[in-house]
Amino acid sequence: MFYKPLQTPSRTIMTPGPVEVDPRVLQAMSTPILGQFDPAFTDIMNEVMEMLRSLFQTKNKWAFPIDGTSRSGNEAMLASIIEPGDKVLVPIFGRFGHLLVEICERYGAEVYTMETKWGTVFDQQDIINEMKKVQPKVVAIVHGETSTGCMQPLNELGKACHEQDILLIVDAVASIGGVNIPVDEWYIDGIIGGTQKCLSVPSGMSPITYNDRIEAIIQKRKKVEYGIATEEEFATKRTNMIRSNYFDLAMLQDYWGPRRLNHHTEATSMLYALREGLRLVLDEGLYERFGRHSYHEAALIEGIEAMGLKIFGDRTCKLPTVTCIEIPDGVDGELVRKLMLEQFGVEIASSFGPLHGKIWRIGTMGYSCRKENVLAVLYALEAALIRSGFEPIRGEGVQAALDYYEAPVFISF
């Protein structure tokens, strides 16, 4: 059988991830491969760690990517600190809170949950009060919930966790690089990011960082696999070893640290991509980048509302990188998405669980977060709605966004 050369169709990707990859990142991925213990390559590893500290706004010793998609970072972090019977509190306000529960349960945790209506978030004091009742070892929480387009405030939670000797683990996959998350200032013990959203890098790595409180737990569970362990390490028996080999942060520390102990074969081209993506973030400037995401989000909202459509969820807790739109009564949401993709090459997303078929989700993330993309998605959405039989306020969406772009705007943090 003959297979033709790979050629993908042109797309404007406006989903909550993956998003369009910056051309500089694609170019970096074509850089020749180096051996994983070549000094030139370990220098690159060290650079990535340094840049990740800047991204996460932390002085943590450990900041490195897990090879795997975003949930690999979640699993590595949770697998390395949770032992059977540990109490974990998970506040749930969307699909990915349920994912944290799933991972914790698989590693034997005694999971306690608190839930709120999708489209809202928690008052931090309510979480703090629940912590006092449950007295968990860990609070695991999502920061930016892409299934609902909501962002959970965290600025008070970390300090309260430290005061109660509780670890705070944060899933920031949808927000890191697009929203301000000062890890040290907010007393976050461990945080997980993703490459395929605001960093505009292909899916395949999950940057993480964690502090010395987590490192101390990991070190007490450390077991180096036979064949690379020293005699002393081999003689050390662990009844509480980390249950995953691949997601063992103790061994990954030795891989990313000066010892360079072999754990896995590094995803070299992905590391090149991440390095360039981080360079783009830091060259732009963190706060300038946060401002850009808020700026284009605001233009998109102006256009959506000018068409007569409604934004879903509590606006006071809206995630700046994802905008959720209520699907009007009588409109086939999947038909609209199909028309947008087939006729305009523009992709938006539906949602999950109780919101499936009720909202569309538009991502303004990373390289996809720019004026031409916002205008393209508004134009395509209006046209697709008309073709599907719904009458939006014609011609107003793109014009409202253009009016916003032409007006002087000041965004502060």
VEXKOLKOL-401384 format. One record per residue: x, y, z of N, C-alpha, C in turn. Coordinates in steps of 0.1 Angstrom, whole numbers, padded with zeros to 4 digits, always signed. Layout:
N
XYZXYZXYZ;...
// end
This chain:
413
+0008-0012+0000+0000+0000+0000+0009+0012+0000;+0005+0023-0008+0012+0035-0008+0006+0045+0001;+0015+0051+0009+0011+0062+0018+0017+0075+0014;+0009+0085+0012+0014+0098+0007+0021+0105+0018;+0029+0115+0015+0035+0123+0025+0025+0130+0034;+0028+0131+0047+0019+0138+0056+0017+0152+0053;+0005+0156+0052+0001+0170+0050-0012+0173+0057;-0012+0181+0067-0023+0184+0075-0031+0196+0070;-0044+0197+0071-0051+0209+0067-0048+0221+0075;-0050+0232+0069-0048+0245+0076-0059+0247+0086;-0055+0250+0098-0065+0252+0109-0062+0265+0117;-0073+0271+0122-0072+0281+0132-0077+0275+0145;-0068+0271+0154-0072+0263+0166-0076+0272+0177;-0088+0273+0181-0093+0281+0192-0100+0273+0203;-0094+0261+0205-0099+0253+0216-0091+0256+0229;-0095+0250+0240-0087+0252+0253-0075+0243+0253;-0070+0239+0242-0059+0230+0241-0062+0217+0235;-0053+0213+0226-0040+0219+0222-0043+0232+0214;-0033+0241+0213-0035+0253+0206-0024+0253+0195;-0024+0264+0186-0014+0265+0176+0000+0266+0182;+0009+0259+0176+0023+0260+0181+0031+0271+0174;+0038+0279+0182+0046+0290+0177+0056+0285+0166;+0057+0291+0155+0067+0287+0145+0081+0285+0150;+0085+0294+0159+0099+0292+0165+0100+0279+0173;+0089+0275+0179+0090+0262+0186+0091+0250+0176;+0083+0251+0165+0084+0241+0155+0098+0240+0149;+0104+0251+0147+0118+0252+0142+0128+0246+0152;+0126+0249+0165+0135+0243+0175+0134+0228+0175;+0122+0223+0173+0121+0208+0173+0129+0201+0163;+0132+0208+0152+0140+0202+0141+0155+0202+0144;+0159+0207+0155+0173+0208+0159+0179+0194+0160;+0191+0191+0155+0197+0178+0156+0197+0172+0171;+0195+0159+0171+0194+0152+0184+0208+0151+0191;+0208+0153+0204+0221+0150+0212+0218+0138+0221;+0229+0132+0225+0227+0121+0235+0223+0127+0248;+0215+0120+0256+0210+0126+0268+0220+0129+0279;+0232+0123+0278+0242+0126+0288+0254+0134+0282;+0252+0138+0270+0262+0148+0264+0262+0160+0272;+0273+0165+0276+0274+0178+0284+0266+0189+0277;+0266+0190+0264+0258+0200+0257+0243+0199+0260;+0239+0186+0261+0225+0184+0264+0221+0186+0279;+0230+0182+0288+0227+0185+0302+0227+0200+0305;+0235+0207+0297+0234+0222+0298+0220+0227+0295;+0215+0221+0284+0201+0225+0280+0191+0221+0291;+0193+0209+0297+0184+0206+0308+0185+0216+0319;+0197+0220+0323+0198+0230+0333+0192+0243+0330;+0193+0247+0317+0187+0260+0313+0171+0259+0314;+0166+0247+0310+0151+0246+0311+0147+0246+0326;+0154+0240+0335+0151+0241+0349+0151+0256+0354;+0161+0263+0349+0162+0277+0353+0151+0286+0348;+0147+0283+0335+0136+0291+0329+0123+0287+0336;+0121+0274+0340+0109+0270+0346+0107+0277+0360;+0118+0279+0367+0117+0286+0380+0112+0301+0377;+0117+0307+0366+0112+0320+0363+0097+0320+0359;+0093+0310+0352+0079+0308+0348+0070+0307+0360;+0074+0298+0369+0066+0295+0381+0068+0306+0392;+0077+0315+0390+0080+0325+0400+0084+0319+0413;+0094+0311+0413+0098+0303+0425+0113+0302+0426;+0118+0300+0438+0132+0297+0441+0134+0282+0444;+0124+0274+0441+0125+0260+0444+0137+0254+0437;+0143+0244+0443+0154+0237+0437+0149+0229+0426;+0138+0222+0427+0133+0213+0417+0122+0219+0408;+0125+0220+0396+0116+0225+0385+0120+0219+0372;+0112+0209+0368+0116+0202+0355+0103+0196+0349;+0104+0192+0337+0092+0186+0330+0091+0171+0332;+0079+0166+0333+0077+0151+0332+0074+0148+0318;+0081+0138+0313+0078+0134+0299+0065+0126+0298;+0055+0133+0292+0041+0128+0291+0032+0139+0290;+0019+0137+0287+0010+0148+0286+0007+0153+0300;-0002+0163+0301-0003+0171+0313-0007+0162+0325;-0015+0152+0323-0019+0144+0335-0007+0136+0340;+0003+0134+0332+0015+0127+0338+0022+0136+0349;+0021+0149+0348+0026+0157+0359+0018+0156+0371;+0004+0156+0369-0005+0154+0381-0002+0140+0387;+0000+0130+0379+0002+0117+0385+0015+0115+0392;+0026+0121+0386+0039+0120+0392+0039+0127+0406;+0033+0139+0406+0033+0147+0419+0025+0139+0429;+0013+0134+0426+0004+0128+0436+0010+0114+0440;+0014+0106+0430+0020+0093+0433+0032+0093+0442;+0039+0104+0441+0052+0105+0449+0050+0109+0463;+0038+0115+0466+0036+0120+0480+0025+0112+0487;+0016+0105+0480+0005+0098+0486+0008+0084+0489;+0005+0080+0501+0006+0066+0506-0008+0061+0509;-0010+0048+0508-0023+0043+0511-0028+0047+0525;-0041+0052+0525-0046+0057+0538-0045+0072+0540;-0037+0079+0532-0035+0093+0534-0048+0100+0531;-0051+0110+0539-0063+0118+0536-0060+0129+0526;-0068+0130+0515-0067+0140+0505-0080+0147+0504;-0080+0161+0504-0092+0169+0501-0091+0174+0487;-0102+0172+0480-0102+0177+0466-0115+0185+0464;-0114+0199+0463-0125+0207+0459-0128+0206+0444;-0140+0203+0440-0143+0200+0426-0153+0211+0421;-0149+0217+0410-0158+0226+0403-0158+0224+0388;-0154+0212+0384-0154+0209+0370-0148+0195+0368;-0146+0191+0355-0142+0178+0351-0129+0174+0358;-0119+0184+0358-0106+0180+0361-0103+0179+0376;-0113+0183+0384-0112+0180+0399-0115+0165+0400;-0125+0160+0392-0128+0146+0393-0115+0137+0389;-0107+0143+0380-0095+0136+0376-0085+0135+0387;-0084+0145+0395-0075+0145+0407-0080+0134+0417;-0093+0133+0418-0099+0123+0427-0095+0109+0422;-0097+0107+0409-0094+0094+0403-0079+0090+0406;-0070+0099+0403-0056+0096+0405-0053+0093+0420;-0058+0101+0429-0056+0099+0443-0061+0086+0448;-0073+0082+0443-0079+0069+0448-0071+0058+0443;-0065+0059+0431-0057+0048+0425-0045+0045+0433;-0040+0055+0440-0028+0053+0449-0032+0051+0463;-0044+0048+0466-0048+0044+0479-0052+0055+0489;-0054+0067+0484-0058+0078+0493-0072+0076+0498;-0074+0082+0510-0088+0083+0515-0092+0097+0511;-0100+0098+0500-0103+0111+0494-0116+0117+0499;-0115+0129+0503-0127+0137+0507-0129+0148+0496;-0142+0150+0493-0145+0160+0482-0155+0170+0487;-0154+0181+0481-0165+0192+0483-0167+0197+0469;-0180+0199+0466-0184+0202+0452-0192+0215+0452;-0191+0222+0441-0199+0234+0438-0204+0233+0424;-0214+0241+0421-0220+0241+0408-0210+0244+0397;-0210+0237+0386-0201+0240+0375-0205+0254+0369;-0195+0262+0368-0197+0276+0364-0194+0285+0376;-0191+0280+0388-0188+0287+0399-0175+0282+0405;-0169+0288+0415-0158+0283+0423-0161+0284+0438;-0151+0281+0446-0152+0281+0460-0147+0294+0467;-0154+0299+0477-0148+0308+0486-0137+0301+0493;-0125+0308+0493-0113+0301+0499-0116+0297+0514;-0123+0306+0521-0126+0303+0535-0134+0290+0537;-0143+0287+0527-0150+0274+0528-0141+0262+0527;-0131+0263+0518-0121+0253+0517-0113+0252+0530;-0109+0263+0536-0101+0263+0548-0109+0257+0559;-0122+0260+0560-0130+0254+0571-0131+0239+0569;-0132+0234+0556-0133+0220+0554-0120+0213+0557;-0109+0220+0555-0095+0215+0559-0095+0212+0574;-0100+0221+0581-0100+0220+0596-0108+0208+0600;-0119+0205+0593-0127+0193+0597-0120+0180+0593;-0115+0179+0580-0110+0167+0575-0095+0164+0580;-0088+0175+0582-0073+0174+0585-0066+0165+0576;-0066+0168+0563-0059+0160+0553-0044+0162+0553;-0037+0153+0546-0023+0154+0544-0021+0164+0532;-0031+0163+0522-0029+0170+0510-0043+0177+0506;-0042+0189+0501-0053+0195+0494-0049+0196+0479;-0056+0189+0470-0053+0189+0456-0064+0197+0449;-0061+0207+0441-0071+0216+0435-0067+0220+0421;-0077+0222+0413-0074+0228+0399-0075+0243+0401;-0066+0250+0393-0066+0265+0393-0075+0270+0382;-0072+0266+0370-0080+0270+0358-0087+0258+0353;-0100+0258+0354-0109+0246+0350-0114+0249+0336;-0108+0242+0326-0112+0244+0312-0126+0239+0309;-0131+0230+0317-0144+0224+0314-0155+0235+0316;-0152+0244+0325-0162+0254+0329-0158+0269+0326;-0145+0271+0323-0140+0284+0321-0139+0292+0333;-0137+0286+0345-0136+0293+0357-0122+0291+0364;-0118+0301+0372-0105+0301+0378-0107+0303+0393;-0101+0293+0401-0103+0293+0415-0092+0302+0422;-0096+0312+0430-0087+0320+0437-0079+0311+0447;-0066+0314+0448-0057+0306+0456-0048+0314+0465;-0049+0327+0465-0039+0336+0472-0039+0334+0487;-0050+0329+0493-0051+0327+0507-0049+0313+0511;-0051+0304+0502-0052+0290+0505-0039+0284+0510;-0028+0287+0503-0015+0281+0505-0010+0284+0519;-0012+0296+0523-0007+0300+0537-0015+0293+0548;-0028+0291+0545-0037+0284+0555-0032+0269+0555;-0029+0264+0544-0024+0250+0544-0011+0248+0552;-0002+0258+0550+0011+0257+0558+0008+0258+0573;-0001+0267+0577-0004+0268+0591-0010+0256+0597;-0016+0247+0589-0022+0235+0593-0013+0223+0590;-0001+0225+0585+0008+0215+0580+0002+0206+0570;-0005+0212+0560-0011+0205+0549-0004+0209+0536;-0002+0199+0527+0004+0202+0514-0006+0207+0504;-0003+0217+0497-0012+0223+0486-0006+0219+0473;-0014+0211+0465-0010+0207+0452-0020+0213+0442;-0014+0220+0432-0023+0228+0422-0021+0223+0408;-0032+0220+0401-0032+0217+0387-0034+0231+0380;-0023+0236+0374-0023+0248+0367-0021+0246+0352;-0025+0235+0347-0023+0231+0333-0028+0242+0323;-0040+0247+0326-0047+0257+0317-0043+0271+0320;-0036+0274+0330-0033+0288+0334-0018+0292+0333;-0009+0283+0335+0005+0286+0336+0009+0292+0323;+0016+0304+0323+0020+0311+0311+0010+0320+0306;-0002+0320+0311-0013+0329+0306-0019+0337+0318;-0017+0333+0330-0023+0339+0342-0013+0340+0353;-0013+0350+0361-0003+0351+0371-0005+0341+0382;+0005+0333+0385+0005+0323+0396+0019+0324+0403;+0020+0333+0412+0033+0334+0420+0034+0323+0430;+0041+0312+0426+0041+0300+0434+0046+0302+0449;+0057+0309+0450+0063+0311+0463+0054+0321+0472;+0050+0331+0465+0041+0341+0473+0029+0335+0478;+0023+0325+0470+0011+0319+0474+0013+0306+0482;+0025+0303+0486+0028+0291+0494+0023+0278+0488;+0024+0277+0475+0020+0265+0468+0032+0255+0469;+0029+0243+0474+0039+0233+0476+0043+0226+0464;+0033+0222+0456+0036+0216+0443+0026+0220+0432;+0031+0223+0420+0023+0228+0410+0026+0221+0396;+0016+0219+0389+0017+0211+0376+0012+0220+0365;+0020+0221+0354+0016+0228+0342+0015+0219+0330;+0011+0225+0319+0010+0218+0306+0017+0226+0295;+0022+0219+0285+0029+0226+0274+0019+0230+0263;+0008+0223+0261+0000+0225+0249-0011+0236+0250;-0010+0244+0261-0020+0254+0262-0013+0268+0261;-0011+0275+0272-0006+0289+0271+0009+0290+0267;+0016+0278+0268+0030+0279+0264+0032+0276+0249;+0021+0272+0242+0021+0270+0227+0032+0261+0223;+0034+0250+0230+0043+0239+0227+0035+0227+0225;+0039+0217+0216+0031+0205+0215+0028+0198+0228;+0018+0191+0228+0015+0182+0240+0026+0171+0241;+0030+0168+0253+0040+0158+0254+0049+0160+0266;+0048+0171+0273+0055+0173+0286+0047+0180+0296;+0050+0179+0308+0042+0185+0319+0052+0191+0329;+0055+0204+0328+0064+0211+0337+0058+0211+0351;+0067+0208+0361+0063+0208+0375+0073+0215+0383;+0070+0220+0395+0079+0224+0405+0073+0221+0419;+0082+0219+0428+0078+0216+0442+0089+0220+0452;+0085+0222+0464+0094+0228+0474+0100+0217+0483;+0107+0222+0493+0115+0213+0502+0106+0204+0511;+0093+0209+0513+0084+0201+0521+0081+0188+0513;+0078+0189+0501+0076+0177+0492+0088+0169+0490;+0099+0176+0488+0112+0168+0486+0115+0159+0498;+0112+0164+0510+0115+0156+0522+0106+0144+0523;+0094+0144+0518+0085+0133+0518+0090+0123+0507;+0094+0128+0496+0099+0120+0485+0112+0112+0489;+0121+0119+0495+0134+0113+0499+0132+0101+0509;+0122+0102+0517+0119+0091+0527+0113+0079+0520;+0108+0081+0507+0102+0070+0500+0112+0065+0489;+0124+0070+0488+0132+0068+0477+0137+0054+0476;+0136+0048+0464+0141+0035+0461+0147+0035+0447;+0160+0033+0446+0166+0033+0433+0166+0019+0427;+0162+0018+0414+0160+0004+0409+0173-0003+0407;+0172-0017+0409+0183-0025+0408+0190-0025+0394;+0203-0024+0394+0210-0023+0381+0217-0009+0380;+0211+0001+0387+0218+0014+0387+0220+0019+0402;+0215+0011+0411+0216+0015+0425+0230+0012+0430;+0235+0020+0440+0247+0016+0447+0244+0005+0457;+0255-0002+0462+0253-0013+0471+0245-0008+0483;+0248+0004+0488+0241+0009+0500+0226+0012+0496;+0224+0017+0485+0210+0020+0480+0202+0006+0479;+0209-0004+0473+0203-0016+0471+0199-0023+0484;+0208-0021+0494+0206-0027+0507+0194-0020+0515;+0191-0008+0511+0180-0001+0518+0167-0006+0514;+0159-0011+0523+0146-0017+0520+0135-0007+0523;+0126-0005+0514+0115+0005+0516+0102-0002+0515;+0095-0001+0526+0081-0006+0526+0071+0004+0521;+0076+0017+0520+0067+0028+0516+0071+0034+0503;+0078+0026+0494+0084+0032+0482+0072+0037+0473;+0076+0047+0465+0067+0053+0455+0062+0042+0446;+0049+0040+0444+0043+0029+0437+0045+0029+0422;+0048+0040+0416+0051+0041+0402+0066+0042+0400;+0071+0035+0390+0085+0036+0386+0087+0048+0377;+0079+0049+0367+0080+0060+0357+0078+0074+0364;+0068+0074+0372+0064+0087+0379+0070+0089+0392;+0082+0083+0395+0089+0084+0407+0097+0097+0408;+0093+0107+0415+0100+0119+0415+0114+0118+0422;+0115+0108+0431+0128+0106+0437+0139+0102+0427;+0135+0093+0418+0145+0089+0408+0146+0100+0397;+0136+0107+0395+0137+0118+0385+0146+0129+0390;+0146+0131+0403+0156+0141+0409+0170+0137+0406;+0173+0124+0407+0187+0120+0403+0189+0121+0389;+0179+0120+0380+0181+0122+0366+0183+0136+0362;+0176+0145+0368+0177+0160+0365+0188+0166+0374;+0192+0160+0384+0202+0166+0393+0216+0162+0389;+0226+0167+0396+0240+0164+0392+0244+0150+0391;+0237+0141+0397+0241+0127+0396+0238+0121+0382;+0228+0126+0375+0225+0122+0361+0223+0107+0361;+0216+0102+0370+0213+0087+0371+0202+0084+0360;+0205+0074+0352+0196+0070+0341+0183+0066+0347;+0172+0072+0342+0159+0068+0346+0150+0064+0334;+0151+0073+0323+0144+0070+0311+0152+0078+0300;+0148+0075+0287+0155+0083+0277+0147+0096+0274;+0153+0107+0276+0147+0120+0275+0141+0122+0261;+0129+0128+0261+0122+0132+0249+0129+0145+0243;+0140+0142+0236+0149+0153+0233+0143+0164+0225;+0136+0161+0214+0129+0172+0206+0119+0179+0214;+0112+0173+0223+0102+0180+0231+0109+0189+0241;+0120+0185+0246+0127+0194+0255+0132+0206+0247;+0137+0204+0235+0140+0216+0226+0128+0225+0225;+0117+0219+0222+0104+0227+0220+0101+0235+0233;+0102+0228+0244+0098+0235+0257+0108+0246+0260;+0121+0244+0257+0131+0254+0259+0127+0267+0251;+0124+0265+0238+0120+0276+0230+0107+0283+0234;+0098+0275+0238+0085+0280+0243+0087+0289+0256;+0096+0284+0264+0099+0292+0276+0107+0305+0273;+0116+0304+0263+0123+0316+0259+0113+0326+0253;+0103+0322+0246+0093+0331+0241+0085+0338+0252;+0082+0330+0263+0075+0336+0274+0083+0346+0281;+0096+0343+0284+0104+0352+0291+0108+0364+0283;+0110+0362+0270+0113+0373+0261+0102+0383+0261;+0089+0378+0261+0078+0387+0261+0076+0394+0274;+0080+0387+0285+0078+0392+0299+0065+0386+0305;+0066+0381+0317+0054+0374+0323+0042+0383+0323;+0044+0395+0329+0032+0404+0331+0027+0409+0317;+0036+0411+0308+0031+0415+0294+0023+0404+0288;+0027+0392+0291+0020+0380+0285+0007+0379+0292;+0006+0380+0305-0007+0379+0312-0016+0390+0306;-0011+0402+0304-0019+0413+0299-0024+0410+0285;-0016+0404+0277-0020+0400+0263-0032+0391+0263;-0031+0381+0272-0042+0371+0273-0055+0378+0278;-0054+0387+0287-0066+0394+0292-0072+0403+0281;-0063+0409+0274-0066+0419+0263-0075+0412+0252;-0070+0401+0247-0077+0394+0236-0089+0387+0241;-0089+0383+0254-0101+0377+0260-0112+0388+0260;-0109+0400+0264-0119+0410+0265-0124+0414+0251;-0116+0414+0241-0121+0416+0227-0130+0405+0223;-0127+0393+0226-0136+0382+0222-0149+0383+0229;-0149+0386+0242-0162+0388+0249-0170+0399+0243;-0164+0410+0240-0172+0421+0233-0179+0416+0221;-0172+0408+0213-0178+0403+0200-0189+0393+0203;-0186+0384+0212-0196+0374+0216-0209+0380+0220;-0208+0390+0229-0220+0396+0235-0227+0405+0225;-0219+0411+0216-0225+0419+0205-0234+0411+0196;-0231+0398+0194-0239+0389+0186-0252+0385+0193;-0253+0388+0205-0265+0384+0213-0264+0371+0220;-0251+0366+0221-0249+0354+0228-0245+0357+0243;-0246+0347+0251-0243+0348+0266-0231+0341+0270;-0223+0347+0278-0211+0341+0284-0216+0332+0296;-0211+0319+0296-0215+0310+0307-0206+0312+0319;-0212+0311+0331-0205+0310+0343-0205+0324+0350;-0200+0323+0362-0198+0335+0371-0187+0343+0366;-0190+0355+0361-0179+0364+0355-0169+0368+0365;-0172+0368+0378-0162+0372+0388-0150+0362+0389;-0152+0350+0384-0142+0340+0386-0138+0334+0372;-0140+0342+0362-0137+0337+0348-0122+0335+0346;-0119+0324+0339-0106+0321+0335-0102+0329+0323;-0092+0337+0323-0089+0346+0312-0085+0339+0299;-0081+0326+0300-0076+0319+0288-0087+0311+0281;-0099+0310+0287-0110+0302+0282-0123+0309+0283;-0130+0311+0272-0143+0317+0273-0154+0307+0269;-0164+0305+0278-0175+0296+0275-0187+0303+0272;-0194+0298+0261-0206+0305+0256-0218+0295+0257;-0229+0301+0262-0241+0293+0263-0246+0290+0248;-0249+0278+0245-0255+0274+0232-0270+0278+0233;-0274+0287+0223-0288+0291+0224-0298+0279+0222;-0310+0281+0228-0320+0271+0227-0323+0268+0212;-0324+0255+0209-0328+0251+0196-0316+0250+0186;-0304+0254+0191-0292+0253+0182-0285+0240+0184;-0281+0234+0173-0273+0221+0174-0258+0226+0175;-0253+0225+0187-0240+0229+0190-0229+0222+0181;-0231+0209+0179-0221+0202+0172-0222+0205+0157;-0234+0208+0152-0235+0213+0138-0227+0226+0136;-0228+0235+0145-0221+0248+0144-0206+0245+0144;-0202+0237+0153-0187+0234+0153-0183+0228+0140;-0191+0219+0135-0188+0212+0122-0187+0222+0111;-0196+0231+0110-0196+0241+0100-0184+0251+0101;-0181+0254+0113-0169+0263+0115-0156+0256+0110;-0155+0243+0113-0143+0236+0109-0143+0234+0094;-0154+0229+0089-0154+0225+0075-0153+0238+0065;-0160+0248+0069-0162+0260+0060-0151+0270+0062;-0146+0271+0075-0136+0282+0078-0123+0277+0083;-0122+0264+0086-0110+0259+0092-0108+0263+0106;-0118+0267+0113-0117+0272+0127-0123+0262+0136;-0115+0258+0146-0120+0248+0156-0122+0254+0170;-0134+0252+0175-0137+0255+0189-0141+0241+0196;-0144+0242+0209-0146+0229+0216-0160+0229+0222;-0165+0217+0225-0177+0215+0233-0172+0213+0247;-0180+0208+0256-0176+0205+0270-0180+0191+0274;-0179+0189+0287-0180+0176+0293-0192+0175+0303;-0195+0162+0306-0205+0160+0317-0217+0168+0316;-0221+0175+0327-0234+0182+0327-0235+0194+0317;-0223+0198+0312-0223+0209+0303-0222+0205+0288;-0221+0192+0286-0220+0187+0272-0233+0191+0264;-0230+0197+0253-0242+0201+0245-0248+0214+0249;-0243+0220+0260-0249+0232+0266-0240+0245+0264;-0227+0242+0262-0218+0254+0260-0208+0250+0249;-0202+0261+0243-0190+0260+0235-0179+0266+0243;-0167+0262+0241-0155+0267+0247-0145+0272+0237;-0141+0284+0239-0131+0291+0230-0118+0294+0238;-0107+0289+0234-0095+0292+0240-0087+0303+0234;-0082+0312+0242-0073+0323+0237-0060+0321+0245;-0052+0312+0240-0040+0308+0247-0027+0309+0238;-0017+0314+0244-0004+0314+0238-0004+0320+0224;+0001+0312+0214+0002+0317+0200-0011+0319+0194;-0021+0312+0199-0035+0314+0193-0042+0326+0199;-0036+0332+0209-0041+0344+0215-0036+0357+0208;-0043+0360+0196-0039+0371+0189-0051+0376+0181;-0050+0389+0176-0061+0396+0170-0067+0388+0159;-0059+0384+0149-0065+0377+0137-0072+0365+0141;-0068+0358+0151-0076+0346+0155-0089+0349+0162;-0089+0360+0170-0102+0364+0176-0112+0368+0166;-0107+0376+0156-0116+0381+0145-0121+0369+0137;-0112+0359+0134-0116+0348+0126-0126+0339+0133;-0125+0337+0146-0134+0328+0153-0148+0335+0154;-0148+0348+0156-0161+0356+0156-0168+0355+0143;-0161+0357+0132-0167+0357+0119-0172+0343+0116;-0164+0333+0119-0168+0319+0116-0180+0315+0124;-0180+0319+0137-0192+0316+0146-0205+0322+0141;-0204+0335+0137-0216+0341+0132-0221+0335+0120;-0213+0332+0110-0217+0326+0098-0222+0312+0100;-0216+0304+0109-0221+0290+0112-0235+0291+0119;-0237+0300+0127-0250+0301+0134-0261+0304+0124;-0258+0313+0114-0268+0317+0104-0271+0305+0096;-0260+0298+0091-0262+0286+0083-0270+0275+0090;-0269+0274+0103-0276+0264+0111-0290+0268+0114;-0294+0280+0110-0308+0284+0112-0310+0294+0124;-0300+0298+0131-0301+0307+0142-0298+0321+0137;-0305+0331+0142-0302+0345+0138-0295+0353+0149;-0282+0354+0148-0275+0363+0157-0277+0377+0153;-0272+0387+0160-0272+0401+0156-0262+0402+0145;-0266+0403+0133-0256+0402+0122-0247+0413+0121;-0234+0410+0118-0224+0420+0116-0218+0427+0128;-0223+0424+0140-0219+0431+0152-0207+0425+0159;-0206+0412+0158-0195+0406+0166-0181+0410+0162;-0178+0409+0149-0164+0414+0145-0163+0429+0147;-0173+0436+0144-0172+0451+0146-0170+0455+0160;-0176+0448+0170-0174+0451+0184-0160+0448+0188;-0155+0437+0183-0141+0434+0187-0131+0444+0181;-0134+0448+0168-0126+0458+0162-0126+0472+0170;-0138+0475+0174-0140+0487+0182-0131+0486+0195;-0131+0475+0201-0123+0473+0213-0108+0474+0210;-0104+0468+0199-0090+0469+0195-0085+0483+0192;-0094+0491+0187-0091+0505+0183-0091+0515+0194;-0097+0511+0205-0098+0520+0217-0086+0518+0226;-0082+0529+0232-0071+0528+0242-0075+0519+0254;-0067+0510+0257-0070+0500+0268-0058+0499+0277;-0061+0499+0290-0051+0497+0301-0055+0485+0309;-0046+0476+0310-0049+0464+0318-0038+0463+0329;-0042+0462+0341-0032+0461+0352-0034+0448+0360;-0024+0445+0368-0024+0433+0376-0020+0437+0390;
// end
